[in-house]
Amino acid sequence: MVETPSVKRESGEADGVTQPKIGVLALQGDFIEHIQMFERLGIEAVEVRKPSQLAELDGLVIPGGESTTIVRLINLFGFADELRSFVDRGAALWGTCAGMIVIARELTDSYPEPLGLIDICVSRNWFGRQVDSFEEPLQFDGIEGGPFLAVFIRAPIVESIGDEVEVLARVGDGIPVAVRSGNLLSTAFHPELTEDSRVHEYFVEMARERISARPQK
């Protein structure tokens, strides 16, 4: 685990650096593991269950889980339009595994209907069933310290990307499994299921870059 600075929660600053407030969508999936990873980094992280909570956040994670269920609950609880506004105001958004499916422009499957937030086409369950889960070291652009050991569980892949999307990591014969477009990050694997905090740190930096976009009270 990468050593991180102590954070003064009451002020939102650590060593003179403003710390972002991160949320993890807690409708379904492995949101607790993301919360725990951010807390290890000394970052304030909250479970998000209501659209109104987004107004106070600098970044949001949509975790792995069951993509059809997550999309259904997003629509049921009125998150869809609020998530689009969240991205439009410059806050950072990260979709992991099922979250990658949720925020994609389109899927190769006919369901669920994604939110169309990041310009990628995604194939669900590319690597097979749960029993086909695996780990693989990846070169991840933007993080230091050598390869990141990624955990793939019923993981999707990125079939195609738009002109403004950057590929950060590939697997196998060059298949994209981590991409970024501005304030949007998407990974096919589960960084929260490892002891390596570097991808979470990368997202914290994305959220920190967007703090100035937070509406002023």
N, C-alpha and C positions, 0 to 999 in steps of 0.2 A: 504494500500500500504506500502511495506517495505521501510523504509528510506534508502537512498543510498548516497554514498559520492559524493562530487562535483568533476567533471572531467575537467581537463585542456585540452580542445580539441586540441589546437595547438601542444601540446607535446605528447599526447596520454598517459598521466599519471595522476593518481589521488592518492594523499596521498602516493606517491612513488611507486604505483602499476601500471604496464603497462596495459593499457586498450586495448582490442581487437577491431578490426574494423569488424562490422557485416553487412552482406547484407541480403536482403529479396527479393526473386525472385518475380518480379513485372510484370509477364506476364498475370496473371489472379488470382482472388481470393482476400482474405482479407489481403493483404500485408500491407496496411496503418496502420491497428491496431497493427501489430507487430512492425512496425517502431516507432509508438507512445509509445509503451510499453518500448522499448529499450531506447528511448530518456528520458523517465521518470527516468530511471536508470542512466542517464548521460553517456550512451554509444553511440558512433558514429554509426549510422545505415544508410544504403543507399539502395535505390531502384535499383535492378539489372535487367537490360534489355538487356545487351550484355554479351556474354561469356568472353570477354576480361576483364571485371570488376572483375572476380573471382580471378585474380592474386594478387589483393590488399587486399583480405579479409582473416580474420582468422576464420570466421564462416559464414554459410549461412542457412537461413530458407526457406523451400519450404512450402508455406502457404496452408490453406484450400481453397477450391473452387470446381471446377469441374475437377475431375481427368483426364477424357478423354481429355478435352480441354488443360489442363496443359501439359500432355504428348505430345499432338500434337504440341503445341507451342515450347516445349523444343526441339523436333526434327526439327521443321521448322527453328528455329533460331540457330541451331548448338550447343546446350548446352550439349547434352548427353555425348560425349567423354570428354568435358571439366569438367563436373561434376565428372566423374570417376577419372580424374587426380587430381581434387580438393581433393577428399577423399583420394586418394593414397598418396598425399603429407602430409596428417595428419591434414588438416583443419577440423573443426567441421561442421557437417551437421545435420539439424533438420527438419524432415517432420511432419507437423501437419495435421491431418484428411486426406484430399486429398493428402497432402504431404507424409503421411505414405504409401498410395497406390502407389504413384509415385516411391518411393525409395525401395519398397519391392523386395525380390527375386522372388516371384511369387504371383499370385492372384488365388482365387477360381473361378473367372470369366474368360472369354476368352479375355476380353479387359478391359482397355487398356494394352499394353505391358509395364510392369514396368522396371525400370532401373537396378534392381538386385544389389543394393548397400548394403542392409542390409539383413541378412539371416533370413527372416521371410516370412511366407505365410499369406496373408491378405484376409479377406472377406469384400467386400464393402457393405455399407448401411445395416449393420447388424441389427441396431435398428429400421429400417423402414424409413418412409418418413419424410419430414420437420416437419409435425404436431406431429411427435413422439419424437421431441427433448426434452431433459431433462437435469437436473443438478443432480450431485451426489458427495458427499464428498468422496475423495480417500486418502488412505494412500500412499504417494509417497516416496519411498526410496531415500534418499539423500537430502531431504529438511526438514527443521525444522519448528516448529510452528504449528503443528497439521494438520488435514486433509485439502486437497486442494479441493475446490468446482469446479468440472470440468463441462464444458458445452459440451454436446454431440448433434451434429446436423448432421443427416444422416451419422452417424459415422461408420467407419469400426471397426473391431476387428482383433487381431492377432490369427490366427488359430493354427500356430505352429512356433517354433523358432529353430534356430541352436544352436549348443553346446556353442558358444561363445557369445550368446545373453543373457543379464540379464533382467528379468522382474522387472520393477520399480513400477508399479501400476496395480491393478486388479479391476474389477467391477463385481457385481452380484455374481455368483458362481465361482469366480476365473478366469474370462476371462481376459487375458492380454490386457491392453489398453495403456501402456507406456513401452517402452523397450529401452535398450541401448546396443550397441556393439562398444566398443572403442570410436572412434570419431564420432559415428553415434547415434543420438537420434530420437525416433519416438513416437508420441503421437496421439491417436485416437480422442482426444478432443481438444478444442479451448482455451488454456490459455490466448490468446490475447483478448478474449471477457469478461474477468473478471477484477477486480481491484487488483487482487493478482499477484504480479510480481515474485513469487518464482521460477516458472519453467523457466522463462526467465533468472533469476539470475543463475540458475543451468546451463543453456546453455552458458551463458557468461563465467562461470568458465571453462566449457569444451573448449571454444574457447581460453581462456587465457592459458590453458595448452598447446595449440598447436602453440602459437605465435612463438616459436623457429623454427617451421617447415616452416615459411614463407620464400620464397626465398629472399635472400639479394640482394639489389641493388648495 
